[in-house]
């Protein structure tokens, strides 16, 4: 399929492990660019296959338009082409998404990740028409993002697969429905080259074992080498190793999402000294109890 990239020493893009980067903030609420630099270095050194900027984990809805462009630019500069870069560009106003695709500086960006329209809950036909407009407007390949728990709408497999077959530059879906039957239907019906990616850390091994192509991870912000090893083992069909690595952090992963995302992962990153535990309203930092639980569980897991 057009748009599939091959990167030296990496899995074919966008398979393997992507990381949905958080956006660090200072105590005053400004973007902490030195911490963002450190985070990029941390995850690249940890073995992730590609970076995802401006996703939900980045608190993108709380960023002003000029801040989004600045964050993307800084990540691209720090990455310097070492691994592919994906930019989150989506929304529930199709015309605004199309305009953003024209207005954003996408130099150095290998694909965009575009979420299903939220709140207004379009029909399956509406989802199809929305993403055809996005695909037609995008100067780079598109990864669809289905996350019903956040958007209020589930893009059904027949809609995703119709888009995969009919739009040459739609190359993958980040599937976060949590429905393994739906995931199996996507894997069984996909055209050649179309990749099925887990949007859920907890289900990544199961998805890959059923024939999926990898994970876009939250957890890899803090523990990239561990998650990279787990994904690589699963993709190599080393079930024993993949399950051992998954099981070792099962309780930790649950804790990281106990008070929402990116609340838990920012607590973990702050414990590792990579950033300050600051979020923008309406999100707030983790409770002391959860922070301590994350500290305990990460230590127990040897992380």
N, C-alpha and C positions, 0 to 999 in steps of 0.2 A: 504493500500500500504506500502511496506517496506520503512523504513526511516522516517515515520511520528513519531514525538516525542511528548510525553505528558509531560508538565511541570507544577508543582504544582502552583495553583493560576493563571495560564495563559491559554490562548486559545491554542488549538492544533497547534503546530508549523508546517508550517510557516503561520498561519493565524493571524488575529489581526493587530497590528501595529508594523512594523519594521521601523527603522530610518537609513537612509543612512548617516553615519557620515562624517562630513567635516574633513580635516586635518589642524590643526592650524599651522601657521608659525610665527617665530619671525621676527623682523624687518630686520635681516640679511638674512632671507630666510631659516633658519634651521627649522626643525620640532620642534614645541613647545610641548614637551611631558607633562609638567605640565598642560598646557591648555587642552591637549587631555584627561588627567586624569579627569580634572574638567568637561569636556563635557560628558564623560561617566557617571560620577556621576549624572549630571544634567538630562540626559535623562532617566536613570534607575529610579531615584527618581520620575521622571515625569510620569512613568507608561507605558513605551514602552514594547512591548512583546518580541522583539529581536533586536539585533544590526546588522547592515550591514557595514562592513569595506571594504575599497578599491573599492568603486563604483565610478561612474563618479563624484559624489558630493565631493569625497575625493581628486579630482585632481590627480587621480592615474596615468594618462599618464605623468604627470610632476614629478613623483617620480621615483628615481632610484630603481633598483631591491632590493638592500639591505635596502633601506628605506621602501619599501612596507612590507618586512618581519618584520622590526622593529616596524612599526605602528601596524600591526596585532598582534604581540607579546604583545605590550604594552596594547592594547585594551583588549586582552584576560586576561592579568594579572590583570588589573583594574576591569574588569567585574567579574572575579573570579567565573564564572559559575552561576551567578545570573539569567541571561537570556540567551537564545541561541545566538550563534554568527555565522554570515554568512560572508564569505570572497569572494570578487570579484576576479575572475580569468577568464579572457577571452581575446580575441584578434582575429586578422584576419589571423593568421598563426596557423593552426590547430596543427601542430607538436610542435610549441612553447608552445601552451596552454597545450598540453599533458605533455610536459616536465616540465612545471611549476607545474602541479598537482603532479608530482612525487617529485619535488625538494622542494616545499614549506613545511614548518613545519605546518601541519594542526591539531596539537594537540589542543584539546579544541574547534575546529571548527565543527559546526553542519551541515553545508551545504556550497556549493559554489554557487555564482551567476555568470552566464556566459552569456555575451552579444553576440548578433549576430555579426558575422564578419563585420567589417566596411570597407568602402572605396572600397574594391574589389568586393562588391555587388554580392555575389554568388546566384545561382538559388535556388529554393525551394529544389531540390534534393541535392544541395551542402550544404544547411543549415542542412538538415536531416543528411547527412553523417558526417558533422562537429560535430554536437551534439551527435551523436552516439559514435564518437571517444572520445569526452569529457566524456560522461557518462561511457564508458567502462574503461577509465583511472582514474576516480575520486574515491578516497577512501571514500568519503562522498557523501550524496545525492546532487543533482543538481537542482538549480532553473534557468530556462531559463529567458533571459531578452530580450524583443523585444522593441526597441526604434528607430523607423525609422527616426525620425527627426535628430538623431545624427549619425546613421550608414549608411543611404542611402539605406537600404534594409528592407522590411517589411516581417516578417515571418508570412505566412498566417495560418489561423486556422487549415486547414487540415494537415499542416506540424507539428504544435505544438501538435495536438491531436494524430497524428501518433507516435510521440516521446513519448507522455504520455502513450500510450497504449503499446509500444514495449520496453521501457527501464524502468525497475523496479525502478531504483534509480533517475529518473527524477520526482520530486514531485510537481512542481509548475511552473508557469510562471509569471514573472513581466511584465505586459502588459502596454506599454506606447505608443501605436499607436494613442490614442485619438479617435479611431473609435468605437463608441458604438455598431454598427452592428457587427463588428468583435468580440467585447467582448461578446456580446450575443451569438454568434456562438460558442465561446470557452466554455461558461458556459453550453450551451445546449448539447454539444457533449463530454464533459470531462468524463473520466472514474472515478469510485469511488475513492475518496481520493486525486485526483489531484486538486490543489488549484489555483485559479485565483486571482492574486494580482494586485491592481492598482499601476502603476508607476507614476501616476499623481495625485498630491494632490487635484487639483480642481475637478477631476472626481471620487474621492474615494467613496463618499456617493452614487452616482448613480450606480457605479459598484457593491457595496455591496448590494444595494437594488434589483439589478437584479439577485442576487444569488452568487456574488463574495465573496471572503474570507478575504479581508483586503487591506492594503496599505503599501507600502514601501515609506516612506515620507522623503522629504527634510525639510519641514516646522517644523517637530517635533524636529529638532536640537535645535531650539530656543524656541519653544512653545510646549513641549512634553505633558503636562497635558491637554492642550486644544485639541490637535489632538487626544490624547488617548480617551478623553471623546466623541469626535465626532465619531470616529471609533466604540467605544463600543456601542454608541447609535444606530448607523446604523446597527450593527450586531445583536442588540437586537430588531430590527424592531421598534425602537422608532423614527419614522419619524419626528415628530415635533421637538424633541430635536436635532436630527442629522442635520436637515435643519437649525435650529436656530444657531447652532454652526458654520456650514459651512458659512452661510450668514454673520455672524458677521465678518468673516475674509476674505470675498471674495475679496475685494479690496486690502487688505494686501497681500494675496497670489499672486495676479497679479503683485503687485509691487516687490515682492521678486524675480520674474523671468523676470522683465522688461529689465535687462541688462545681462541676462544669469545666469547660475548656475555653481558654488556656490556664485557668486558675491553678490546677494541679501541676501542670508541667512548668509553669513559671516558679512555683514553690520549689520544685526539684532543681531547676536551673539556679535559683538563688542559693540553695544549699550547696551547690557545686561551685559557687563563687563566680558564675558566668554573667549574672545580671542581678539587678535589684528587683525585689518582688513587688513590682508596681504594675497595676492595670489601669485602664481608663473606664470610668463609669459609662454604662451601668454595671460593668464587672468590677469586682472587688477582690483583694488578695485572699488567699486561703486562710481558714481559721487556724489558730495555734495548734489545735488538736490534729487537724489534717496535716499540717506541716510536720509535726512530730511523727505522725504515722508514716509519712513518706520518708522521712529520715531513717526511721527504724527499718522499714521494709527494704529500702535501697541498700542499707548496710547488710541486712540479712541475705540479700541476693548477691552480695559482693560487688555492688556497683557504686 
